Amino acid sequence: MSPVWGHRLEEQPEELSVLYCAGRDVKSLPMADEILITYDIWNTEAHDIMLYKQGILTKEEVKVILSALDQVRKLHEKDQFKLDPQKEDVHMNIESFITEKCDPVIGRKVHTGRSRNDQIVCDMRMYLREKILKITDSLITLVEALLNVAQEHIETVMPGFTHYQHATISTFGHLLTSYAQAMERDLDRMEFVYSITNRCPLGAAAGYGTSWPIDRDLTAKLLGFDEVQENSIDCVSSRWETEAQFASAISFMMNHLSIMSQDFVFLSTSEAGMLKLDDRFVLGSSIMPQKRNPGPLEVTRAKAAIAQGTVQALFGISKASLSGYNRDGQYTKYLIMDIINECELAPVVLKEVVKSLQVNKGEMQRQASLGFLNAVDVADYLTRKFNLPFRQAYHIVAESVKLSDEAGELTLSAVNQAMENAGVNHKVDEEDFGALTIPQKNVSLKSHIGGPAPDAVLKTIKNIGIRLSSHRQTLSEAVKRLERAKIEIESIKKEF
């Protein structure tokens, strides 16, 4: 069924965009621990294989446990493994299944040398690292889209803004690369968060270790972690930290996406008319048939605020907790899952928005030619040409603007009149002044590193692209490491 709005649109709204905007209005969220089932299975497989290797469990016992865990996995894949609230959490639901359905004695051995404290921290890190990699991948593809579109618009002049007012002359390509550069820092943060998240806490037990001769290096390897998180107290006490770090990285990302979204909203208004959003990424009105509302962009602004609040809450829960496990930490799970649920689609949706933008080059050119946007360039010209102090040239141009007010743009006569009034015995010739009224020529002068000149923007695009390749390589290596760990544990399971 199509929505009641949107009949004026030539294309149907993108389903992903509609879902992104509707959020939880019409979609229920799964139980928090239901999300962790696959990770808890993997966690338990690795732990009990390690117990066997250490001579703590027999081969037959581990065989029964691994078979039972496979049953849980298959039931879960069919949506038939339902968590019983009476069993409190995912860990006890799985242990109870093994005990009740498979073997009452062996099932009671599953938890040997392990606490739910280190078990949940480990499950959460396994869940978080996959989400970090997923968002990282989405961010990389968004930055790639920004660079591709920017390259098409390195000569598309437009007004640059300060204080929501037209300020000077820039290009659309320059604007897009500003977003790409900001999101590059988001990628740096994601890589850092991954590096501190992918350390294995399993083996810390309740925070104070275990008397069983466990091999923490082995479980870390089987679970695809880069290393063991060493001090057992810190493993449990720092549960909140990885959640807060990831939430903070997401919040930075969402702030950048909200700035980009607001720019697109502003530039696509009827008053600005410089951009038009593709039909697939607008929403309509239930009462006004003509409306084309920038729903995904508006929703992104709201989600940025949610992300910021979540970061603050995560820090608040953890503040001044006594070292060791505290039940307060349970709520960090809900908060980080909520922020991921709200924000993980943002870079995916906005990538499509960017790729499908309709750019009104003519209107951008027109607005870049009005409103004295070349004023600072004229002041710079007077400073260079006649060896004037910049501040004197500034005042000359300020008076020129005043004298040209009725014309709506700087005039040669006004500039020369202001020069004469300032006691400068020089005149600007018509050819030089003509060049100063062409936005493309003004932009081309700003060819320093990071400037809006086409050559400078191309260099920025190239440099970001090089660094983006490095991020893509790091992501690929992390994904492969997890895949190798899964393959290794499957290989070991065949022994049983």
C-alpha positions in Angstrom: 0.0 0.0 0.0 1.4 3.4 -1.0 1.3 6.3 1.5 -1.5 8.8 1.3 1.0 11.5 0.4 3.4 11.7 -2.5 1.1 11.4 -5.6 2.8 14.4 -7.1 6.2 12.7 -7.0 7.5 11.0 -10.1 9.2 8.3 -8.1 8.0 6.3 -5.1 9.7 7.2 -1.8 12.7 4.9 -1.0 11.5 2.3 1.5 14.7 2.5 3.5 14.2 6.3 3.8 10.6 5.9 5.0 11.6 3.3 7.6 14.5 5.6 8.7 12.0 8.4 9.3 9.2 6.3 10.8 11.6 4.8 13.3 9.9 2.9 16.2 6.5 4.5 15.4 5.4 1.3 13.6 8.3 -1.1 14.4 8.9 -2.9 17.7 12.4 -3.5 19.0 13.6 -7.0 19.9 14.6 -8.0 23.5 18.1 -6.7 24.2 19.4 -10.2 25.1 17.7 -11.6 22.0 20.2 -9.6 20.0 23.0 -11.2 21.9 22.0 -14.9 21.3 24.5 -15.6 18.5 27.3 -13.9 20.4 26.6 -15.8 23.6 26.6 -19.1 21.6 30.0 -18.3 20.2 31.2 -17.1 23.6 30.2 -20.4 25.2 31.7 -22.5 22.4 35.1 -20.9 22.8 35.0 -21.1 26.6 34.1 -24.7 26.8 36.5 -25.8 24.0 39.2 -24.0 26.1 38.0 -25.9 29.2 38.5 -29.2 27.3 41.9 -28.2 26.1 42.8 -27.4 29.7 41.6 -30.8 30.9 38.7 -29.4 32.8 35.9 -30.9 30.6 36.0 -34.2 28.8 35.7 -34.5 25.1 32.3 -36.2 25.5 31.0 -33.4 27.7 32.1 -30.7 25.2 30.6 -32.7 22.3 27.2 -32.6 24.1 27.6 -28.9 24.8 28.5 -28.0 21.2 25.7 -30.1 19.8 23.2 -28.3 22.1 24.5 -24.9 21.2 24.0 -25.8 17.5 20.4 -26.7 18.3 20.0 -23.3 19.9 21.5 -21.6 16.9 19.2 -23.4 14.5 16.2 -22.6 16.6 17.2 -19.0 16.8 17.6 -18.8 13.0 14.0 -20.0 12.7 12.9 -17.5 15.3 11.9 -20.4 17.5 14.3 -19.9 20.5 12.3 -17.7 22.7 13.9 -16.2 25.8 12.0 -17.0 29.0 11.9 -13.9 31.3 11.8 -16.3 34.3 15.3 -17.3 33.4 16.4 -13.7 33.6 18.9 -13.3 30.7 20.3 -14.9 27.6 23.1 -16.7 29.5 20.8 -18.6 31.8 18.3 -19.3 29.0 21.0 -21.1 27.0 22.4 -22.9 30.0 18.9 -24.0 31.0 18.3 -25.3 27.4 21.4 -27.5 27.6 20.5 -28.7 31.1 16.8 -29.4 30.4 16.8 -30.5 26.8 20.2 -32.3 26.5 21.9 -33.4 29.7 21.2 -32.2 33.2 24.7 -33.0 34.5 26.7 -31.7 31.6 24.5 -28.7 31.3 25.5 -27.7 34.8 29.2 -27.7 33.8 28.8 -25.2 31.0 29.5 -22.2 33.3 32.6 -23.6 34.9 35.3 -20.9 35.5 33.0 -18.2 34.1 30.7 -15.5 35.6 27.8 -13.8 33.9 29.8 -10.6 34.6 32.7 -11.4 32.2 30.3 -13.3 29.9 28.1 -10.2 29.2 31.0 -7.9 28.8 32.4 -10.3 26.2 29.1 -10.7 24.5 28.7 -6.9 24.3 32.1 -6.4 22.9 31.5 -9.0 20.2 28.2 -7.2 19.3 29.8 -3.8 19.4 32.8 -4.6 17.2 30.5 -5.9 14.5 28.4 -2.7 14.7 31.6 -0.6 14.6 32.7 -2.4 11.5 29.3 -2.0 9.9 29.0 1.7 10.5 32.7 2.2 9.5 31.9 0.5 6.1 28.8 2.7 5.7 30.8 5.8 6.5 33.5 5.0 4.0 30.9 4.5 1.2 29.3 7.9 2.2 32.7 9.7 2.0 33.3 8.0 -1.4 30.0 9.3 -2.6 30.8 12.8 -1.3 34.2 12.8 -3.1 32.6 11.6 -6.4 29.9 14.3 -6.4 32.4 16.9 -5.3 34.6 16.2 -8.3 31.7 16.9 -10.5 31.3 20.3 -8.9 34.7 21.7 -8.5 33.8 24.7 -10.7 30.2 25.0 -9.5 30.4 28.4 -7.7 28.0 29.2 -5.0 27.7 31.6 -2.0 29.7 30.6 1.1 27.8 31.4 4.4 28.6 32.8 7.8 25.9 33.7 10.3 23.4 32.2 7.9 24.2 35.1 5.5 25.8 35.1 2.2 29.5 35.9 2.9 31.9 35.2 0.0 32.3 32.9 -3.0 32.9 29.2 -2.8 32.0 26.1 -4.8 29.7 23.2 -4.1 32.6 20.8 -4.5 34.5 22.7 -1.7 31.4 22.4 0.5 31.1 18.6 -0.1 34.8 18.0 0.6 34.4 19.8 4.0 31.9 17.1 5.0 34.2 14.3 3.7 37.1 15.7 5.7 35.0 15.8 8.9 33.8 12.3 8.4 37.4 11.2 7.9 37.9 12.1 11.5 34.9 10.0 12.4 36.6 7.0 10.7 39.7 7.7 12.8 37.5 7.6 15.9 35.8 4.4 14.8 39.2 2.7 14.3 40.3 3.8 17.8 37.1 2.6 19.4 37.4 -0.8 17.6 41.0 -1.1 18.9 40.0 -0.8 22.5 36.8 -2.8 22.1 38.4 -5.8 20.5 40.2 -6.9 23.7 38.9 -10.0 25.3 37.6 -9.7 28.9 36.5 -13.4 29.1 38.3 -15.1 32.0 37.9 -12.2 34.4 35.0 -14.1 36.0 33.2 -11.8 38.5 36.1 -9.5 38.3 38.6 -11.3 40.5 39.6 -14.2 38.4 39.1 -18.0 38.9 41.0 -20.8 40.5 40.5 -22.9 37.4 43.6 -23.1 35.1 42.0 -21.3 32.2 43.8 -20.2 29.0 42.6 -16.7 28.3 44.9 -16.3 25.2 43.1 -19.3 23.6 39.6 -18.0 24.2 40.6 -14.6 22.9 42.0 -16.2 19.7 38.9 -18.4 19.2 36.7 -15.3 19.6 38.7 -13.2 17.1 39.9 -10.6 19.7 43.2 -8.8 19.0 44.4 -9.4 22.6 43.4 -10.2 26.2 42.3 -7.3 28.4 44.6 -8.1 31.3 43.5 -6.9 34.7 40.4 -8.9 35.7 38.9 -6.1 37.8 39.2 -3.6 35.0 37.6 -6.1 32.6 34.3 -5.9 34.6 34.5 -2.3 35.9 35.1 -0.8 32.4 32.0 -2.4 30.9 30.5 1.1 30.4 33.6 2.5 28.7 33.5 0.8 25.3 29.8 1.6 25.1 30.5 5.3 25.9 33.4 5.4 23.5 31.3 4.0 20.6 28.4 6.2 21.5 30.7 9.2 21.5 32.1 8.3 18.1 28.5 7.9 16.8 27.6 11.3 18.3 30.4 13.0 16.5 29.3 11.3 13.3 25.7 12.3 13.8 26.7 15.9 14.5 28.6 16.0 11.2 25.7 14.4 9.4 23.2 16.9 11.0 25.3 19.8 9.8 25.3 18.4 6.3 21.6 17.7 6.5 20.9 21.3 7.7 22.9 22.7 4.8 20.9 20.6 2.3 17.6 21.6 4.0 18.6 25.3 3.7 19.9 25.1 0.2 16.8 23.2 -1.0 14.3 25.7 0.4 12.1 27.6 -2.1 13.9 30.8 -1.0 17.4 29.4 -1.8 16.5 27.1 -4.7 20.1 25.8 -5.1 19.4 22.1 -4.4 16.6 19.8 -5.0 16.2 16.5 -3.1 15.4 13.4 -5.2 11.7 12.3 -5.0 12.9 9.1 -3.3 14.2 11.1 -0.3 11.4 13.4 0.5 8.2 12.9 2.4 4.8 14.4 1.8 1.9 15.9 3.8 -1.4 14.2 4.7 -3.2 17.5 4.0 -1.1 19.5 1.6 -0.7 17.6 -1.7 2.1 19.8 -3.0 4.6 19.3 -0.2 8.1 17.8 -0.6 9.4 17.7 2.9 13.1 16.8 3.7 12.2 14.1 6.2 15.4 12.1 6.3 17.4 15.3 6.8 15.2 16.5 9.6 15.2 13.1 11.3 19.0 13.1 11.2 19.1 16.3 13.2 16.8 14.7 15.8 18.9 11.6 16.0 22.0 13.7 16.5 20.4 15.1 19.7 19.4 11.6 20.9 23.0 10.5 20.4 24.4 13.4 22.5 21.9 12.6 25.3 22.9 8.9 25.3 26.6 9.7 25.7 25.8 11.8 28.7 23.6 9.1 30.2 26.4 6.5 29.7 28.9 8.6 31.6 26.3 9.3 34.3 25.6 5.6 34.9 29.3 4.9 35.4 30.3 7.9 37.5 31.8 7.1 40.9 30.9 3.4 40.8 32.8 1.2 43.2 35.3 -0.9 41.4 33.9 -4.3 40.4 30.5 -5.2 39.0 27.5 -3.1 39.8 24.0 -3.8 38.4 23.8 -0.2 37.2 26.0 -1.4 34.3 23.1 -3.4 32.9 21.5 -0.2 31.6 24.5 0.7 29.4 23.5 -2.2 27.2 20.1 -0.7 26.6 21.5 2.8 25.9 24.1 1.7 23.4 21.6 -0.6 21.6 19.2 2.3 21.3 21.7 4.7 19.8 22.9 2.0 17.3 19.3 1.3 16.4 18.6 5.0 15.8 21.8 6.0 14.0 23.3 3.0 12.1 21.2 3.7 9.0 22.1 7.4 8.9 25.2 7.2 6.7 23.5 4.6 4.5 20.5 6.9 3.8 22.5 10.1 3.4 24.8 8.4 1.0 21.8 7.9 -1.3 20.7 11.5 -0.7 24.1 12.8 -1.7 24.3 10.6 -4.9 20.8 11.7 -6.0 21.1 15.5 -5.3 19.9 17.7 -8.1 22.2 20.8 -8.2 20.8 24.0 -9.7 24.1 25.4 -11.1 22.4 28.4 -12.6 20.9 29.5 -9.4 24.2 29.0 -7.5 26.0 31.1 -10.1 23.4 33.8 -9.9 23.5 34.0 -6.2 27.3 34.0 -6.2 27.2 37.1 -8.4 25.0 39.1 -6.1 25.2 40.7 -2.7 28.8 42.0 -2.8 30.2 38.5 -2.3 33.4 39.6 -4.0 34.0 42.4 -1.5 36.9 40.7 0.3 38.5 39.7 -3.0 38.3 43.4 -4.2 39.9 44.4 -0.9 42.7 41.9 -1.4 43.2 43.1 -5.0 43.5 46.8 -3.8 46.1 45.7 -1.2 48.2 43.8 -3.7 47.8 46.2 -6.7 48.4 49.5 -4.9 50.4 48.3 -1.9 47.8 49.5 0.5 47.4 48.3 4.1 44.6 45.7 4.2 42.6 47.7 6.7 42.7 50.8 4.5 41.5 48.7 1.5 38.8 47.2 3.7 37.4 50.6 4.5 37.6 51.6 0.8 35.6 48.6 -0.2 33.1 49.1 2.7 32.4 52.6 1.4 32.2 51.2 -2.2 29.5 48.8 -1.0 27.6 51.7 0.5 27.9 53.7 -2.7 26.8 50.7 -4.8 23.9 49.7 -2.6 21.2 50.6 -5.1 22.9 48.6 -7.9 23.1 45.5 -5.7 26.6 44.8 -6.7 30.0 46.5 -6.5 30.5 49.0 -9.4 33.7 50.3 -10.8 32.6 53.9 -10.4 31.9 53.3 -6.7 35.3 51.7 -6.1 37.2 54.5 -7.8 35.1 57.1 -5.9 35.8 55.5 -2.6 39.6 55.4 -3.6 39.5 59.1 -4.3 37.7 59.9 -1.1 40.4 58.0 0.8 43.1 60.1 -0.8 44.5 57.2 -2.9 45.8 58.6 -6.2 45.1 55.4 -8.2 42.2 54.1 -10.2 41.1 50.5 -10.9 41.0 49.8 -14.6 38.0 48.3 -16.3 39.7 45.0 -17.3 40.9 44.3 -13.8 37.6 45.1 -12.3 35.8 43.0 -14.8 37.8 40.0 -13.7 36.8 40.7 -10.1 33.1 40.4 -11.0 33.4 36.8 -12.3 32.9 34.4 -9.4 35.0 31.6 -11.1 38.0 33.9 -11.3 37.7 35.0 -7.7 37.6 31.4 -6.6 40.5 30.4 -8.7 42.7 32.8 -6.8 42.2 30.7 -3.6 44.4 27.9 -4.6 46.2 27.3 -1.3 45.9 24.0 0.5 42.3 23.4 1.3 41.0 26.4 -0.6 38.0 26.4 -3.0 40.0 26.8 -6.2 39.3 23.8 -8.5 42.9 22.6 -8.4 43.0 22.8 -4.6 39.7 20.9 -4.2 41.0 18.2 -6.6 44.1 17.9 -4.4 41.9 17.6 -1.3 39.8 14.9 -3.0 42.9 13.0 -4.0 44.4 13.2 -0.5 41.2 12.1 1.3 40.9 9.3 -1.3 44.3 8.0 -0.4 43.6 8.0 3.3 40.2 6.4 2.6 42.0 3.5 1.0 43.9 3.0 4.2 40.7 3.0 6.2 39.2 0.5 3.8 42.3 -1.8 4.2 42.1 -1.6 8.0 38.4 -2.5 7.9 39.0 -5.4 5.5 41.7 -6.8 7.8 39.5 -6.6 10.9 36.6 -8.4 9.0 39.0 -11.1 7.8 40.3 -11.6 11.4 36.8 -12.3 12.7 36.1 -14.6 9.7 39.3 -16.6 10.4 38.3 -17.0 14.1 34.9 -18.3 13.1 36.5 -20.7 10.6 38.9 -21.9 13.2 36.3 -22.6 15.8 34.2 -24.4 13.3 37.2 -26.5 12.4 37.8 -27.4 16.0 34.2 -28.3 16.5 34.5 -31.0 13.8 36.9 -32.8 16.1 34.0 -33.5 18.4 
